[in-house]
Amino acid sequence: MSVARYIPNALSFLRILCAPLLLYFLVERQQSAAFATLLVGTLSDFFDGYLARLLGVETRLGALLDPLADKVFSNVALWGLYFSTPPTLPLFLIALSLSIRDVVLLCGAGVALSRKLHINMSPVYVSKVCTACVFVFVALSMLSLKDDLYILLFGYTCVALILLSFTVYIWRYVKSTRS
């Protein structure tokens, strides 16, 4: 098989590698470099799954690596932004709720794997929308130097999507363990 089969997983790895770079640029207040890194990470998130389906090279590793890369990159983006800019309540709530959700999901996945439970761990649609909204929120926050009402409202929308996706994952887990 061709090299193309490795591209989707390489893009997920790229997103993980972009996370510390993004953090560095945010902390050093290198906005242009941080924005470019955010853009690379966001595009890798879109293209890894798209190319895997297009090329017919979906793998178990990719199914685990893509959501892990999303979690690492989005949490680093939010917390890096929080600690490098004047903190806002929506930014704090987004970062905190996303971190709590992701830690609980990772622990739940670990328990499910260790107990050999058959739980569907594929991402739910609302979670994909949530991840995209988080990336857009971070980008908008990086581009705006003031508290824009629309960005704040978008931030609270992100919190609602995080809580909704968390509820869907918990419901899926409970439903699977009862069956």
N, CA and C atoms as a LAMMPS dump frame, in Angstrom:
ITEM: TIMESTEP
0
ITEM: NUMBER OF ATOMS
537
ITEM: BOX BOUNDS ff ff ff
-5.0000000000000000e+02 5.0000000000000000e+02
-5.0000000000000000e+02 5.0000000000000000e+02
-5.0000000000000000e+02 5.0000000000000000e+02
ITEM: ATOMS id mol type element x y z
1 1 1 N 0.838 -1.178 0
2 1 2 C 0 0 0
3 1 3 C 0.885 1.243 0
4 2 1 N 0.341 2.341 -0.45
5 2 2 C 1.118 3.566 -0.627
6 2 3 C 1.32 4.32 0.687
7 3 1 N 2.154 5.327 0.593
8 3 2 C 2.436 6.206 1.73
9 3 3 C 1.176 6.94 2.168
10 4 1 N 0.239 7.132 1.269
11 4 2 C -0.984 7.874 1.56
12 4 3 C -1.745 7.296 2.748
13 5 1 N -1.603 6.011 3.013
14 5 2 C -2.346 5.396 4.123
15 5 3 C -1.881 5.912 5.479
16 6 1 N -0.679 6.493 5.531
17 6 2 C -0.142 7.001 6.792
18 6 3 C -0.48 8.475 7.031
19 7 1 N -0.979 9.148 6.028
20 7 2 C -1.221 10.592 6.132
21 7 3 C -2.224 10.941 7.231
22 8 1 N -3.397 10.284 7.325
23 8 2 C -4.341 10.68 8.377
24 8 3 C -3.749 10.59 9.795
25 9 1 N -3.066 9.498 10.12
26 9 2 C -2.48 9.383 11.456
27 9 3 C -1.334 10.375 11.644
28 10 1 N -0.599 10.656 10.584
29 10 2 C 0.472 11.652 10.672
30 10 3 C -0.115 13.028 10.981
31 11 1 N -1.289 13.328 10.418
32 11 2 C -1.937 14.606 10.704
33 11 3 C -2.383 14.689 12.163
34 12 1 N -2.854 13.571 12.71
35 12 2 C -3.222 13.558 14.13
36 12 3 C -1.99 13.764 15.011
37 13 1 N -0.894 13.084 14.659
38 13 2 C 0.359 13.291 15.392
39 13 3 C 0.823 14.74 15.272
40 14 1 N 0.658 15.322 14.093
41 14 2 C 1.034 16.711 13.887
42 14 3 C 0.278 17.624 14.853
43 15 1 N -1.013 17.354 15.035
44 15 2 C -1.83 18.163 15.946
45 15 3 C -1.299 18.058 17.373
46 16 1 N -0.903 16.861 17.782
47 16 2 C -0.333 16.691 19.123
48 16 3 C 0.985 17.454 19.226
49 17 1 N 1.794 17.398 18.181
50 17 2 C 3.071 18.115 18.19
51 17 3 C 2.876 19.634 18.143
52 18 1 N 1.792 20.087 17.558
53 18 2 C 1.507 21.527 17.505
54 18 3 C 1.111 22.078 18.875
55 19 1 N 0.59 21.236 19.751
56 19 2 C 0.09 21.714 21.044
57 19 3 C 1.16 22.448 21.864
58 20 1 N 2.338 21.845 22.117
59 20 2 C 3.327 22.604 22.901
60 20 3 C 3.844 23.84 22.155
61 21 1 N 3.89 23.769 20.847
62 21 2 C 4.312 24.92 20.054
63 21 3 C 3.287 26.056 20.203
64 22 1 N 2.017 25.709 20.14
65 22 2 C 0.957 26.695 20.329
66 22 3 C 1.059 27.318 21.722
67 23 1 N 1.259 26.493 22.714
68 23 2 C 1.393 26.987 24.085
69 23 3 C 2.554 27.973 24.193
70 24 1 N 3.676 27.609 23.619
71 24 2 C 4.849 28.477 23.646
72 24 3 C 4.531 29.832 23.008
73 25 1 N 3.937 29.81 21.82
74 25 2 C 3.643 31.056 21.122
75 25 3 C 2.622 31.912 21.884
76 26 1 N 1.65 31.26 22.52
77 26 2 C 0.67 32.011 23.303
78 26 3 C 1.339 32.669 24.509
79 27 1 N 2.128 31.895 25.239
80 27 2 C 2.78 32.418 26.44
81 27 3 C 3.76 33.54 26.088
82 28 1 N 4.442 33.383 24.98
83 28 2 C 5.403 34.408 24.539
84 28 3 C 4.718 35.558 23.799
85 29 1 N 3.411 35.506 23.711
86 29 2 C 2.597 36.529 23.058
87 29 3 C 3.006 36.784 21.6
88 30 1 N 3.337 35.72 20.941
89 30 2 C 3.641 35.778 19.515
90 30 3 C 2.36 35.408 18.763
91 31 1 N 1.484 36.398 18.669
92 31 2 C 0.128 36.166 18.166
93 31 3 C 0.086 35.588 16.755
94 32 1 N 0.896 36.1 15.871
95 32 2 C 0.864 35.612 14.489
96 32 3 C 1.281 34.147 14.418
97 33 1 N 2.347 33.803 15.12
98 33 2 C 2.813 32.415 15.129
99 33 3 C 1.795 31.514 15.828
100 34 1 N 1.192 32.014 16.917
101 34 2 C 0.171 31.229 17.631
102 34 3 C -1.034 30.992 16.735
103 35 1 N -1.458 32.027 16.025
104 35 2 C -2.61 31.883 15.138
105 35 3 C -2.314 30.907 14.004
106 36 1 N -1.122 30.997 13.437
107 36 2 C -0.729 30.072 12.359
108 36 3 C -0.694 28.635 12.876
109 37 1 N -0.186 28.431 14.09
110 37 2 C -0.143 27.09 14.684
111 37 3 C -1.551 26.578 14.955
112 38 1 N -2.42 27.462 15.447
113 38 2 C -3.823 27.094 15.661
114 38 3 C -4.466 26.688 14.344
115 39 1 N -4.18 27.417 13.303
116 39 2 C -4.736 27.112 11.981
117 39 3 C -4.248 25.746 11.487
118 40 1 N -2.961 25.478 11.633
119 40 2 C -2.413 24.172 11.218
120 40 3 C -3.088 23.042 12.006
121 41 1 N -3.202 23.221 13.324
122 41 2 C -3.837 22.196 14.154
123 41 3 C -5.294 21.982 13.79
124 42 1 N -6 23.083 13.548
125 42 2 C -7.412 22.986 13.183
126 42 3 C -7.592 22.303 11.833
127 43 1 N -6.777 22.671 10.867
128 43 2 C -6.871 22.03 9.547
129 43 3 C -6.503 20.548 9.619
130 44 1 N -5.522 20.206 10.459
131 44 2 C -5.167 18.787 10.602
132 44 3 C -6.326 18.003 11.196
133 45 1 N -7.108 18.655 12.065
134 45 2 C -8.272 17.994 12.651
135 45 3 C -9.304 17.695 11.578
136 46 1 N -9.516 18.63 10.675
137 46 2 C -10.479 18.397 9.605
138 46 3 C -9.986 17.329 8.631
139 47 1 N -8.737 17.455 8.208
140 47 2 C -8.255 16.603 7.128
141 47 3 C -7.9 15.183 7.549
142 48 1 N -7.563 14.938 8.82
143 48 2 C -7.185 13.564 9.173
144 48 3 C -8.342 12.594 8.974
145 49 1 N -9.5 12.928 9.51
146 49 2 C -10.656 12.05 9.339
147 49 3 C -11.175 12.021 7.919
148 50 1 N -11.196 13.183 7.289
149 50 2 C -11.673 13.276 5.906
150 50 3 C -10.824 12.404 4.98
151 51 1 N -9.498 12.523 5.108
152 51 2 C -8.614 11.739 4.241
153 51 3 C -8.68 10.246 4.559
154 52 1 N -8.835 9.908 5.845
155 52 2 C -8.94 8.489 6.207
156 52 3 C -10.15 7.852 5.53
157 53 1 N -11.276 8.566 5.544
158 53 2 C -12.476 8.041 4.886
159 53 3 C -12.321 8.047 3.372
160 54 1 N -11.785 9.128 2.841
161 54 2 C -11.616 9.255 1.397
162 54 3 C -10.691 8.179 0.836
163 55 1 N -9.586 7.928 1.54
164 55 2 C -8.6 6.951 1.069
165 55 3 C -8.922 5.525 1.515
166 56 1 N -9.94 5.373 2.349
167 56 2 C -10.306 4.052 2.844
168 56 3 C -9.243 3.453 3.751
169 57 1 N -8.612 4.3 4.58
170 57 2 C -7.537 3.826 5.456
171 57 3 C -7.857 4.11 6.928
172 58 1 N -9.124 3.969 7.293
173 58 2 C -9.513 4.149 8.689
174 58 3 C -8.935 2.993 9.503
175 59 1 N -8.279 3.339 10.614
176 59 2 C -7.644 2.321 11.45
177 59 3 C -8.081 2.49 12.899
178 60 1 N -7.873 1.446 13.673
179 60 2 C -8.168 1.525 15.11
180 60 3 C -7.263 2.568 15.767
181 61 1 N -5.995 2.61 15.347
182 61 2 C -5.081 3.617 15.879
183 61 3 C -5.603 5.017 15.58
184 62 1 N -6.045 5.243 14.374
185 62 2 C -6.589 6.542 14.001
186 62 3 C -7.84 6.895 14.784
187 63 1 N -8.685 5.898 15.035
188 63 2 C -9.911 6.122 15.802
189 63 3 C -9.605 6.536 17.236
190 64 1 N -8.479 6.101 17.772
191 64 2 C -8.073 6.497 19.123
192 64 3 C -7.23 7.774 19.102
193 65 1 N -6.378 7.889 18.097
194 65 2 C -5.437 8.998 18.026
195 65 3 C -6.124 10.333 17.725
196 66 1 N -7.08 10.334 16.832
197 66 2 C -7.755 11.581 16.446
198 66 3 C -8.44 12.247 17.641
199 67 1 N -9.297 11.545 18.398
200 67 2 C -9.924 12.222 19.537
201 67 3 C -8.915 12.602 20.63
202 68 1 N -7.863 11.795 20.794
203 68 2 C -6.831 12.146 21.772
204 68 3 C -6.135 13.442 21.341
205 69 1 N -5.806 13.55 20.066
206 69 2 C -5.171 14.766 19.546
207 69 3 C -6.094 15.974 19.718
208 70 1 N -7.392 15.772 19.479
209 70 2 C -8.36 16.857 19.694
210 70 3 C -8.327 17.332 21.141
211 71 1 N -8.338 16.376 22.061
212 71 2 C -8.356 16.713 23.483
213 71 3 C -7.095 17.463 23.895
214 72 1 N -5.963 16.961 23.481
215 72 2 C -4.694 17.608 23.825
216 72 3 C -4.651 19.012 23.23
217 73 1 N -4.915 19.123 21.951
218 73 2 C -4.773 20.406 21.264
219 73 3 C -5.771 21.44 21.776
220 74 1 N -7.034 21.049 21.929
221 74 2 C -8.039 22.026 22.352
222 74 3 C -7.825 22.467 23.797
223 75 1 N -7.435 21.548 24.671
224 75 2 C -7.174 21.938 26.058
225 75 3 C -5.954 22.85 26.162
226 76 1 N -4.907 22.533 25.437
227 76 2 C -3.718 23.392 25.433
228 76 3 C -4.068 24.765 24.87
229 77 1 N -4.853 24.811 23.802
230 77 2 C -5.239 26.09 23.203
231 77 3 C -6.014 26.945 24.2
232 78 1 N -6.975 26.34 24.884
233 78 2 C -7.798 27.107 25.816
234 78 3 C -7.009 27.571 27.042
235 79 1 N -6.287 26.652 27.666
236 79 2 C -5.534 27.031 28.867
237 79 3 C -4.378 27.961 28.522
238 80 1 N -3.741 27.755 27.377
239 80 2 C -2.688 28.672 26.945
240 80 3 C -3.229 30.069 26.728
241 81 1 N -4.393 30.151 26.096
242 81 2 C -5.039 31.445 25.885
243 81 3 C -5.429 32.07 27.218
244 82 1 N -5.968 31.265 28.112
245 82 2 C -6.404 31.771 29.42
246 82 3 C -5.237 32.39 30.197
247 83 1 N -4.103 31.71 30.203
248 83 2 C -2.975 32.195 30.983
249 83 3 C -2.136 33.25 30.268
250 84 1 N -2.419 33.505 29.001
251 84 2 C -1.607 34.48 28.263
252 84 3 C -2.368 35.754 27.907
253 85 1 N -3.647 35.804 28.252
254 85 2 C -4.45 36.988 27.963
255 85 3 C -5.187 37.386 29.235
256 86 1 N -5.775 38.568 29.237
257 86 2 C -6.609 38.912 30.396
258 86 3 C -7.733 37.88 30.521
259 87 1 N -7.81 37.192 31.647
260 87 2 C -8.796 36.106 31.773
261 87 3 C -10.237 36.624 31.759
262 88 1 N -11.083 35.832 31.144
263 88 2 C -12.516 36.131 31.133
264 88 3 C -13.256 34.919 31.682
265 89 1 N -14.444 35.16 32.196
266 89 2 C -15.248 34.064 32.743
267 89 3 C -15.59 33.024 31.681
268 90 1 N -16.027 33.427 30.482
269 90 2 C -16.333 32.385 29.485
270 90 3 C -15.114 31.531 29.15
271 91 1 N -13.954 32.159 29.004
272 91 2 C -12.751 31.402 28.689
273 91 3 C -12.429 30.415 29.805
274 92 1 N -12.535 30.861 31.046
275 92 2 C -12.287 29.965 32.175
276 92 3 C -13.295 28.819 32.189
277 93 1 N -14.567 29.13 31.992
278 93 2 C -15.608 28.09 32.019
279 93 3 C -15.43 27.088 30.881
280 94 1 N -15.052 27.577 29.707
281 94 2 C -14.828 26.667 28.58
282 94 3 C -13.653 25.746 28.9
283 95 1 N -12.541 26.33 29.329
284 95 2 C -11.348 25.53 29.615
285 95 3 C -11.62 24.52 30.721
286 96 1 N -12.26 24.964 31.796
287 96 2 C -12.532 24.068 32.92
288 96 3 C -13.507 22.956 32.539
289 97 1 N -14.614 23.319 31.883
290 97 2 C -15.606 22.294 31.537
291 97 3 C -15.043 21.311 30.513
292 98 1 N -14.266 21.799 29.557
293 98 2 C -13.67 20.895 28.574
294 98 3 C -12.661 19.963 29.231
295 99 1 N -11.843 20.496 30.124
296 99 2 C -10.851 19.658 30.812
297 99 3 C -11.513 18.588 31.665
298 100 1 N -12.542 18.984 32.407
299 100 2 C -13.252 18.006 33.246
300 100 3 C -13.887 16.934 32.363
301 101 1 N -14.57 17.369 31.306
302 101 2 C -15.193 16.4 30.393
303 101 3 C -14.156 15.441 29.831
304 102 1 N -13.039 15.969 29.362
305 102 2 C -12.036 15.132 28.714
306 102 3 C -11.35 14.183 29.686
307 103 1 N -11.082 14.636 30.906
308 103 2 C -10.48 13.74 31.907
309 103 3 C -11.451 12.608 32.244
310 104 1 N -12.716 12.942 32.435
311 104 2 C -13.712 11.906 32.744
312 104 3 C -13.839 10.93 31.572
313 105 1 N -13.86 11.453 30.343
314 105 2 C -13.971 10.575 29.172
315 105 3 C -12.751 9.669 29.033
316 106 1 N -11.572 10.217 29.247
317 106 2 C -10.352 9.395 29.156
318 106 3 C -10.333 8.327 30.246
319 107 1 N -10.743 8.689 31.452
320 107 2 C -10.819 7.688 32.536
321 107 3 C -11.864 6.617 32.216
322 108 1 N -13.013 7.055 31.706
323 108 2 C -14.062 6.103 31.322
324 108 3 C -13.605 5.171 30.216
325 109 1 N -12.873 5.712 29.255
326 109 2 C -12.346 4.87 28.177
327 109 3 C -11.332 3.88 28.729
328 110 1 N -10.504 4.322 29.669
329 110 2 C -9.536 3.417 30.297
330 110 3 C -10.227 2.29 31.046
331 111 1 N -11.278 2.627 31.782
332 111 2 C -12.047 1.607 32.515
333 111 3 C -12.695 0.643 31.533
334 112 1 N -13.3 1.184 30.497
335 112 2 C -13.974 0.342 29.502
336 112 3 C -12.987 -0.608 28.83
337 113 1 N -11.811 -0.108 28.484
338 113 2 C -10.807 -0.961 27.842
339 113 3 C -10.266 -2.007 28.809
340 114 1 N -10.025 -1.613 30.058
341 114 2 C -9.473 -2.566 31.028
342 114 3 C -10.481 -3.658 31.395
343 115 1 N -11.746 -3.332 31.384
344 115 2 C -12.79 -4.318 31.701
345 115 3 C -13.33 -5.006 30.456
346 116 1 N -12.752 -4.654 29.312
347 116 2 C -13.163 -5.22 28.032
348 116 3 C -14.663 -5.018 27.764
349 117 1 N -15.145 -3.825 28.151
350 117 2 C -16.537 -3.486 27.885
351 117 3 C -16.68 -3.086 26.427
352 118 1 N -17.771 -3.423 25.832
353 118 2 C -18.018 -3.087 24.432
354 118 3 C -18.812 -1.784 24.384
355 119 1 N -18.065 -0.694 24.376
356 119 2 C -18.678 0.627 24.363
357 119 3 C -18.255 1.342 23.088
358 120 1 N -19.225 1.945 22.459
359 120 2 C -18.947 2.723 21.259
360 120 3 C -18.205 3.991 21.679
361 121 1 N -16.933 4.089 21.33
362 121 2 C -16.124 5.25 21.717
363 121 3 C -15.93 6.228 20.568
364 122 1 N -16.669 6.028 19.499
365 122 2 C -16.53 6.955 18.372
366 122 3 C -17.108 8.317 18.768
367 123 1 N -16.561 9.382 18.194
368 123 2 C -17.053 10.725 18.528
369 123 3 C -18.508 10.902 18.107
370 124 1 N -19.25 11.636 18.903
371 124 2 C -20.627 11.966 18.548
372 124 3 C -20.614 13.288 17.788
373 125 1 N -21.622 13.506 16.984
374 125 2 C -21.675 14.685 16.116
375 125 3 C -21.552 15.978 16.922
376 126 1 N -22.281 16.056 18.031
377 126 2 C -22.247 17.289 18.83
378 126 3 C -20.84 17.561 19.363
379 127 1 N -20.074 16.514 19.596
380 127 2 C -18.695 16.696 20.057
381 127 3 C -17.816 17.273 18.95
382 128 1 N -18.06 16.848 17.729
383 128 2 C -17.306 17.408 16.592
384 128 3 C -17.636 18.887 16.411
385 129 1 N -18.911 19.217 16.53
386 129 2 C -19.33 20.614 16.44
387 129 3 C -18.708 21.413 17.584
388 130 1 N -18.703 20.817 18.758
389 130 2 C -18.121 21.452 19.94
390 130 3 C -16.636 21.761 19.718
391 131 1 N -15.888 20.785 19.213
392 131 2 C -14.457 20.983 18.967
393 131 3 C -14.241 22.111 17.959
394 132 1 N -15.032 22.12 16.9
395 132 2 C -14.917 23.187 15.9
396 132 3 C -15.228 24.545 16.533
397 133 1 N -16.257 24.603 17.368
398 133 2 C -16.614 25.866 18.021
399 133 3 C -15.515 26.336 18.971
400 134 1 N -14.896 25.411 19.672
401 134 2 C -13.794 25.773 20.569
402 134 3 C -12.65 26.378 19.766
403 135 1 N -12.306 25.757 18.639
404 135 2 C -11.227 26.295 17.805
405 135 3 C -11.585 27.683 17.274
406 136 1 N -12.838 27.867 16.868
407 136 2 C -13.278 29.184 16.383
408 136 3 C -13.23 30.198 17.523
409 137 1 N -13.68 29.808 18.709
410 137 2 C -13.637 30.71 19.864
411 137 3 C -12.202 31.146 20.167
412 138 1 N -11.282 30.192 20.159
413 138 2 C -9.876 30.527 20.428
414 138 3 C -9.362 31.488 19.362
415 139 1 N -9.665 31.212 18.112
416 139 2 C -9.212 32.087 17.021
417 139 3 C -9.802 33.49 17.172
418 140 1 N -11.102 33.583 17.431
419 140 2 C -11.738 34.892 17.605
420 140 3 C -11.145 35.633 18.796
421 141 1 N -10.895 34.911 19.877
422 141 2 C -10.311 35.524 21.075
423 141 3 C -8.901 36.021 20.799
424 142 1 N -8.149 35.294 19.988
425 142 2 C -6.794 35.72 19.646
426 142 3 C -6.816 36.963 18.762
427 143 1 N -7.825 37.071 17.923
428 143 2 C -7.903 38.2 17.002
429 143 3 C -8.465 39.465 17.644
430 144 1 N -9.188 39.303 18.736
431 144 2 C -9.82 40.44 19.391
432 144 3 C -9.084 40.766 20.685
433 145 1 N -8.762 42.026 20.872
434 145 2 C -8.056 42.443 22.079
435 145 3 C -9.003 42.961 23.156
436 146 1 N -10.284 42.988 22.867
437 146 2 C -11.249 43.481 23.84
438 146 3 C -12.338 42.438 24.056
439 147 1 N -13.094 42.622 25.118
440 147 2 C -14.211 41.723 25.396
441 147 3 C -15.376 42.085 24.481
442 148 1 N -15.498 41.359 23.404
443 148 2 C -16.562 41.559 22.444
444 148 3 C -17.763 40.732 22.902
445 149 1 N -18.938 41.338 22.942
446 149 2 C -20.14 40.655 23.404
447 149 3 C -20.404 39.383 22.598
448 150 1 N -20.175 39.43 21.301
449 150 2 C -20.438 38.262 20.451
450 150 3 C -19.463 37.124 20.76
451 151 1 N -18.234 37.476 21.053
452 151 2 C -17.263 36.434 21.419
453 151 3 C -17.642 35.823 22.76
454 152 1 N -18.084 36.67 23.7
455 152 2 C -18.517 36.153 25.003
456 152 3 C -19.718 35.215 24.847
457 153 1 N -20.689 35.62 24.043
458 153 2 C -21.86 34.764 23.811
459 153 3 C -21.459 33.466 23.114
460 154 1 N -20.533 33.567 22.171
461 154 2 C -20.032 32.371 21.494
462 154 3 C -19.33 31.462 22.501
463 155 1 N -18.623 32.067 23.446
464 155 2 C -17.964 31.293 24.502
465 155 3 C -18.969 30.515 25.34
466 156 1 N -20.049 31.168 25.721
467 156 2 C -21.072 30.462 26.501
468 156 3 C -21.75 29.369 25.669
469 157 1 N -21.845 29.579 24.366
470 157 2 C -22.36 28.533 23.482
471 157 3 C -21.425 27.325 23.503
472 158 1 N -20.121 27.584 23.518
473 158 2 C -19.146 26.49 23.619
474 158 3 C -19.342 25.702 24.91
475 159 1 N -19.556 26.407 26.017
476 159 2 C -19.781 25.73 27.297
477 159 3 C -21.017 24.837 27.2
478 160 1 N -22.089 25.359 26.61
479 160 2 C -23.322 24.567 26.456
480 160 3 C -23.066 23.329 25.598
481 161 1 N -22.3 23.475 24.532
482 161 2 C -21.993 22.324 23.663
483 161 3 C -21.11 21.303 24.382
484 162 1 N -20.186 21.773 25.184
485 162 2 C -19.339 20.86 25.958
486 162 3 C -20.204 20.056 26.918
487 163 1 N -21.096 20.73 27.622
488 163 2 C -21.972 20.035 28.572
489 163 3 C -22.921 19.08 27.851
490 164 1 N -23.433 19.492 26.697
491 164 2 C -24.315 18.617 25.921
492 164 3 C -23.559 17.379 25.445
493 165 1 N -22.362 17.563 24.911
494 165 2 C -21.59 16.41 24.433
495 165 3 C -21.226 15.487 25.597
496 166 1 N -20.908 16.072 26.734
497 166 2 C -20.591 15.278 27.921
498 166 3 C -21.798 14.43 28.329
499 167 1 N -22.963 15.03 28.299
500 167 2 C -24.195 14.314 28.643
501 167 3 C -24.439 13.159 27.67
502 168 1 N -24.224 13.401 26.393
503 168 2 C -24.421 12.347 25.386
504 168 3 C -23.438 11.197 25.618
505 169 1 N -22.176 11.511 25.897
506 169 2 C -21.191 10.457 26.158
507 169 3 C -21.533 9.665 27.419
508 170 1 N -21.956 10.357 28.468
509 170 2 C -22.323 9.662 29.713
510 170 3 C -23.535 8.777 29.462
511 171 1 N -24.523 9.281 28.743
512 171 2 C -25.717 8.494 28.415
513 171 3 C -25.326 7.255 27.612
514 172 1 N -24.436 7.421 26.652
515 172 2 C -23.981 6.296 25.829
516 172 3 C -23.281 5.253 26.698
517 173 1 N -22.442 5.713 27.622
518 173 2 C -21.701 4.812 28.504
519 173 3 C -22.654 4.027 29.407
520 174 1 N -23.591 4.741 30.031
521 174 2 C -24.552 4.09 30.919
522 174 3 C -25.405 3.101 30.15
523 175 1 N -25.865 3.481 28.987
524 175 2 C -26.69 2.601 28.149
525 175 3 C -25.908 1.332 27.759
526 176 1 N -24.645 1.495 27.422
527 176 2 C -23.821 0.35 27.016
528 176 3 C -23.54 -0.599 28.168
529 177 1 N -23.362 -0.074 29.354
530 177 2 C -23.045 -0.94 30.502
531 177 3 C -24.274 -1.655 31.03
532 178 1 N -25.447 -1.159 30.731
533 178 2 C -26.691 -1.815 31.168
534 178 3 C -27.121 -2.927 30.238
535 179 1 N -26.623 -2.912 29.017
536 179 2 C -27.028 -3.898 28.016
537 179 3 C -26.375 -5.236 28.244
